[in-house]
Amino acid sequence: MAKVCEITGRKVITGNHVSHSHHKTRRKFYVNLHSKKFYIPEEDKFITLKVSAKGMRIIDKVGISSALKDAKEKGFYNA
């Protein structure tokens, strides 16, 4: 699973480059991914996740344990 956020499930999407003359060519919109370590106090260990900027905000808001539980239910994270 390259270039996919393990918390939100966001991935690369495609669209068009549009020039001044309105000529269209295909392009890709990449996710703002970062490889980041998180500490899980319940299991007393660190895990490394590929997480987007929005995923980091979700982890800050609801906590790492809750975010991982939701991601596992949706099928984005498997460990």
Secondary structure, DSSP 8 states (H G I E B T S, - for coil): -TTB-TTT--B-EEEEEE-TT--EEEEEE---EEEEEEEETTTTEEEEEEEEHHHHHHHHHH-HHHHHHHHHHHTS---
